């Protein structure tokens, strides 16, 4: 679903997992936007991904957080200041 510039949602399919991701952009002030991301893993495929999801769910959360942190740095670096 695309409702840009406010929201973008997508289904991602990989050989080891399937997930959905919803991204929302919420204005919070002049030249400021809060980025909200919601990820739902709907299927794990294969022994290793299923085992990791069961025994170490934090691995997936930390990977997502690392990518979100990198995205934040990128956006802030490439956003003109007023």
N, C-alpha and C positions, 0 to 999 in steps of 0.2 A: 504494500500500500504506500502510495506517495501522496502526501498532503504538504508538499513543500511550500513555504520554507519552515513550517511548523513541525512536521513529522515525516519520518521515512521508516518503513518497516520492511523486512525482507526475510525470506526463508533461505538458509544456506545448507547445502548438501555436500558432504565430504565423504571420502571413502571410509572414514572412521566414525563419523557422527553426523547428525542432522540437528540444526538449531534454528530458532527464530530470533531476530533481533529487532527491537523497536528503539528508534532514536527520536528524541523530542528536543526541540530547541525553544526554551521559554524565556522571553524577554524579562529582565529583572531591573532594568534601568537604562539610561541613555548609554549606548555603546556597550552594553553588557547583556550577555545571554547565558542562561544556565543550560548545560547539555545533560540530558538524562538518557541513560541507556539501560535497557532491560533485555536480558538474554535468557532464553529458555532452551535447554538442551532436551530435545524430544526423543532422540534415539542414539544409542552408542552401538557401533558395529564392530564385532571382533572381541576376542578374549581380553586383550590388553586394555583397550579403551573402557570396556565394561568394568574391568577390575579396578582401574584407576578411578573411575567415577564412583565406584562403591567404597573403595578404601581411602581415597585421597581427593575428595571433592574440592578441597581448597586449591588444588593445582589449577583447575580450570578458572576459578575466581581470580587467582593471582595473575594468570596469563592475561585475562581480560583487563584487569586493573592496570597491568603494565602497558598494554596497548592504549588504554584510555589516557594514561599519564603522558605517553608519547604524543598522542593526538593533541592534548592540551598544550604541550610545549610548542608543537608545530603551529597551532592556531595563534597562540599568543605571540609567537615570533613573527608571523606573517600578517598580523592585524595592524593596520595603521592606527596610530594614536592621534587623538584630537587635541 
